[in-house]
Amino acid sequence: MFNGKTILITGGTGSFGRAFVKKILSGYKPKRLIVYSRDEQKHYEMSRVFTDRAMRYFVGDIRDRDRLSRAMEGVDYCVHAAAMKHVPIAEYNPMECVKTNINGAQNVIDAALLAGVKRVIALSTDKAASPINLYGATKLVSDKLFIGANNIKGARDCGFSAVRYGNVIGSKGSVVPLYKRLIAEGAKSLPITDERMTRFWIALDQGAEFVIKSFERMHGGEIFVPKIPSTKIVDLARAMAPNAKLEIVGIRPGEKLHETMISIDDARGVYEFDDFFSIRPAIDFQKKADFSIAANGEKGKPVAEGFEYASDKNDRWLNRDELLKLIESV
């Protein structure tokens, strides 16, 4: 579906953006693949790796609506990955987080509608479900903005959806690079915030592939959630450094003990498919889609009453060998 098309990814110089670009270039022949990011040094570094003639490196901030609108001209598909993601820093700089994650999200929507972009997928986070920190709260608002955009598109052939998944192993915010560095430096102990803590895990490559598949599945208005495994942070640390002492340092500001991707209240609008869940929009003025059937024909069924998709209630857990294999893939 991306052959001969123009694709733009905001925050494209980040970990996800690089994985997504690699996936697109290896499987499709796009007309243009636009990387939009405010970090010129990362643009330079990325341009030395990805030299395909379809590549375009566009320096800009999603807070700048005019620049974003210029970048969006002629775009067919957009992935919105730009965000302020560091939980404690967001707590300390709340308005900066709002400007990027909420105002920036609205700018992406406005630019996409103005340019006639066909499909837009925004990256969400497990922290947007029942949020307790500002980062999660802003991403919940972002989700609502993108889903609600389907009700203001008018006659435009444009659809907006979101993808929500857990911690990306190996990304900048992941604990894995921290542990790797400490182990390489010869540390005798690894920090653990709480020995009960659990998290969902997904590899960068899996996340990029799920977003690509979501473009094929979307009607517009869904939040797609992949079925991914959980692990205890204690088990992760022990898999990486079996002989290291575990130092309990306490939960950081705004941090949860367990992560939720679908809350009990959300479950009333959830359909379960073979390898993912789909949360239908709370309000659908278009009333054109049966969300129990994906746009590519995959069929789902409503989840049971009281369903909750949380990292401590998951039925899929990574064992030590699976953890090590996932870590080695980073």
C-alpha positions in Angstrom: 0.0 0.0 0.0 3.0 2.3 0.3 4.5 1.8 -3.1 4.6 5.1 -5.0 3.2 6.9 -2.0 4.6 9.7 0.2 4.9 9.0 3.9 5.8 11.4 6.7 6.9 10.5 10.2 7.1 13.1 12.9 9.9 12.5 15.4 11.4 10.4 12.7 15.0 10.6 13.9 14.1 8.7 17.1 14.4 5.0 17.9 11.0 4.2 16.5 11.4 6.4 13.4 14.7 4.7 12.4 13.1 1.2 12.8 10.0 2.3 10.8 12.1 3.8 8.0 14.2 0.7 7.8 11.0 -1.4 7.6 9.4 0.7 4.9 12.5 0.8 2.7 13.1 -2.9 2.9 9.5 -3.8 2.1 8.2 -1.0 -0.2 9.2 1.5 -2.8 7.8 4.8 -1.6 7.8 7.9 -3.7 9.0 10.0 -0.8 9.8 9.1 2.9 9.9 12.3 4.9 11.6 12.4 8.3 10.4 15.3 10.3 12.3 16.2 13.5 13.7 19.3 15.2 17.2 17.7 15.9 19.5 18.5 13.0 22.4 16.4 14.3 20.2 13.3 14.4 19.1 14.2 10.8 22.7 14.3 9.8 23.5 11.0 11.5 20.4 9.3 10.0 21.1 10.6 6.5 24.4 8.8 6.5 22.6 5.5 7.2 19.5 5.8 5.1 20.6 7.1 1.7 17.7 5.9 -0.5 16.6 8.5 -3.1 13.1 8.6 -1.6 14.5 10.0 1.7 13.8 13.6 2.7 15.1 15.1 5.9 12.9 18.0 7.1 14.0 19.9 10.1 11.0 21.2 12.1 9.1 21.2 15.3 5.5 19.9 15.7 4.9 23.0 17.7 5.4 25.0 14.5 2.1 24.6 12.6 3.3 26.5 9.5 6.4 24.4 9.1 4.5 21.2 9.7 1.9 22.2 7.1 4.7 22.8 4.5 6.2 19.4 5.3 2.7 17.7 5.0 2.1 18.9 1.4 1.5 15.9 -0.9 1.7 13.4 1.9 -0.5 10.2 1.7 0.3 8.6 5.0 1.5 10.1 8.3 2.9 8.5 11.5 3.0 10.8 14.4 5.8 9.6 16.7 7.1 12.9 18.1 6.5 13.4 21.8 8.0 14.6 25.1 8.2 11.2 26.9 10.4 11.4 29.9 8.1 11.0 32.9 10.0 12.9 35.7 11.1 15.7 33.3 7.5 16.1 32.2 6.4 16.4 35.8 9.0 19.2 36.4 8.2 21.0 33.1 4.5 20.4 32.7 3.6 23.2 30.2 6.4 22.1 27.9 4.9 18.6 27.8 1.5 20.1 27.1 2.8 22.2 24.3 4.5 19.2 22.5 2.1 16.4 23.3 -1.2 18.2 23.1 -0.7 21.4 21.0 1.7 19.5 18.7 -0.8 16.7 18.2 -3.5 19.2 17.2 -1.0 20.8 14.8 -0.4 17.4 13.1 -4.2 16.9 12.8 -4.8 20.4 11.3 -1.8 20.0 8.9 -3.0 16.6 7.8 -6.6 17.8 7.1 -5.3 20.8 5.2 -3.0 18.7 3.1 -5.6 15.9 2.4 -3.5 13.2 4.0 -5.3 9.8 3.6 -4.4 8.0 6.8 -2.8 9.1 10.0 -1.7 6.9 12.9 -0.5 8.4 16.2 1.7 6.5 18.6 0.3 6.3 22.0 1.5 4.6 25.2 0.4 2.3 27.9 0.7 5.3 30.3 -2.3 6.9 28.5 -4.6 4.3 30.0 -5.8 5.4 33.5 -2.9 7.9 33.6 -1.3 9.0 36.9 1.5 11.1 35.4 1.5 14.2 33.2 3.0 12.3 30.2 0.3 9.8 30.3 -2.4 12.4 30.7 -1.1 14.4 27.7 -1.0 11.3 25.6 -4.6 10.4 26.6 -5.6 13.9 25.4 -3.6 13.3 22.2 -5.4 10.0 21.7 -8.8 11.8 22.1 -7.8 14.5 19.6 -6.8 12.0 16.9 -9.8 9.8 17.4 -12.1 12.9 17.5 -10.5 14.2 14.3 -12.6 11.6 12.4 -15.7 13.5 13.3 -14.5 16.9 11.9 -13.0 15.7 8.6 -16.1 16.4 6.7 -16.1 14.8 3.2 -12.4 14.4 3.2 -11.0 10.9 2.5 -9.0 11.0 5.7 -8.8 8.6 8.7 -7.1 9.0 12.1 -6.3 6.1 14.4 -3.8 5.4 17.2 -1.5 2.6 18.2 -0.9 1.9 21.9 1.8 -0.4 23.2 4.1 -0.9 26.1 7.8 -0.3 26.8 10.0 -0.6 23.7 13.1 -2.6 24.6 16.3 -0.8 23.6 14.7 2.6 23.2 16.1 5.6 25.0 13.6 5.4 27.7 14.1 1.7 28.3 15.9 0.3 31.3 17.8 -2.1 29.1 20.4 0.4 27.8 21.0 1.6 31.4 21.6 -1.9 32.7 23.9 -2.7 29.7 26.0 0.4 30.5 26.2 -0.4 34.2 27.2 -4.0 33.5 29.8 -2.9 31.0 31.2 -0.5 33.6 31.5 -3.4 36.1 28.7 -2.4 38.4 28.1 -4.9 41.2 24.4 -3.9 41.6 21.5 -2.9 39.4 18.8 -0.4 40.5 15.2 -1.7 40.9 12.4 0.7 41.6 10.2 -2.0 43.2 10.6 -5.7 43.2 6.9 -6.2 42.4 7.0 -4.0 39.2 5.9 -5.5 35.9 5.9 -4.1 32.4 4.8 -5.0 28.9 7.6 -5.4 26.4 7.9 -5.0 22.6 10.9 -4.8 20.3 11.4 -1.8 18.0 11.0 -4.0 14.9 7.7 -5.4 16.2 6.4 -2.0 17.0 7.2 -0.7 13.5 5.6 -3.8 11.9 2.4 -3.3 14.1 2.0 0.3 12.9 2.4 -0.8 9.3 -0.3 -3.5 9.7 -2.6 -1.0 11.5 -2.7 1.1 8.4 -4.2 -1.9 6.6 -6.6 -2.6 9.4 -7.9 0.9 10.2 -11.3 2.3 9.4 -10.5 5.5 11.4 -11.2 6.0 15.0 -9.7 2.9 16.5 -6.9 2.5 19.1 -5.0 -0.6 18.2 -3.3 -2.5 21.0 -0.9 -5.5 20.2 -0.9 -8.6 22.3 2.6 -8.6 23.8 4.3 -10.3 26.7 5.0 -9.1 30.2 7.9 -9.5 32.5 8.9 -8.6 36.1 11.7 -6.0 36.1 13.4 -8.2 38.7 13.5 -11.1 36.2 14.9 -8.7 33.5 17.7 -7.6 35.8 18.5 -11.2 36.9 18.5 -12.4 33.2 21.0 -9.7 32.3 23.2 -9.9 35.3 22.6 -13.1 37.3 25.3 -12.3 40.0 24.5 -8.7 40.5 22.9 -7.4 43.6 19.5 -5.8 43.2 19.3 -2.4 44.8 15.7 -1.2 45.6 15.6 2.6 44.9 11.9 3.3 45.0 9.3 4.3 42.5 10.0 7.5 40.6 7.6 10.4 40.5 4.6 9.6 38.3 5.6 5.9 37.9 3.1 3.0 38.2 3.8 -0.4 39.8 2.0 -2.1 36.8 1.0 -0.8 33.4 -2.4 -1.0 31.8 -3.1 -0.8 28.1 -6.9 -1.4 28.3 -8.8 -0.4 31.4 -12.0 -2.1 32.7 -14.0 1.0 31.6 -12.5 1.0 28.1 -13.3 -2.7 27.8 -16.9 -2.1 26.9 -15.8 -0.9 23.5 -13.0 -3.4 22.8 -12.8 -6.2 20.2 -10.3 -9.0 20.5 -8.6 -10.2 17.3 -6.0 -13.0 16.9 -2.9 -10.9 17.8 -4.3 -7.5 18.8 -7.2 -5.6 20.4 -9.1 -2.7 18.9 -10.8 0.0 21.0 -13.6 1.5 19.0 -14.3 5.3 19.3 -16.7 6.4 22.1 -18.4 8.7 19.6 -18.6 7.9 15.9 -20.6 10.4 14.0 -19.6 8.8 10.7 -21.4 5.5 11.6 -19.9 3.9 8.5 -17.8 1.1 10.1 -18.3 -2.2 11.8 -15.3 -2.1 14.1 -15.6 -5.8 14.8 -14.3 -6.3 11.3 -11.0 -4.7 10.4 -10.6 -2.9 7.1 -8.5 -5.8 5.8 -11.2 -8.3 6.7 -9.9 -9.7 10.0 -12.7 -10.5 12.4 -12.8 -9.8 16.1 -15.2 -10.4 19.0 -16.2 -8.4 22.0 -14.1 -9.0 25.2 -15.8 -10.3 28.3 -17.3 -8.1 30.9 -14.7 -6.9 33.4 -11.8 -7.4 31.0 -8.6 -5.5 31.7 -5.3 -5.7 29.8 -2.6 -5.0 32.4 1.0 -6.1 32.7 0.5 -8.0 36.0 -2.7 -9.8 34.7 -1.2 -10.8 31.3 -1.4 -14.5 30.2 1.9 -14.2 28.3 5.2 -13.9 30.3 8.8 -13.9 29.0 11.0 -16.6 30.4 14.8 -16.0 30.9 15.7 -17.4 27.4 13.1 -15.2 25.7 14.3 -12.2 27.6 17.9 -12.7 26.6 16.9 -13.2 23.0 14.9 -10.0 23.0 17.8 -8.1 24.7 20.3 -9.5 22.1 18.0 -8.1 19.3 18.6 -4.6 20.5 
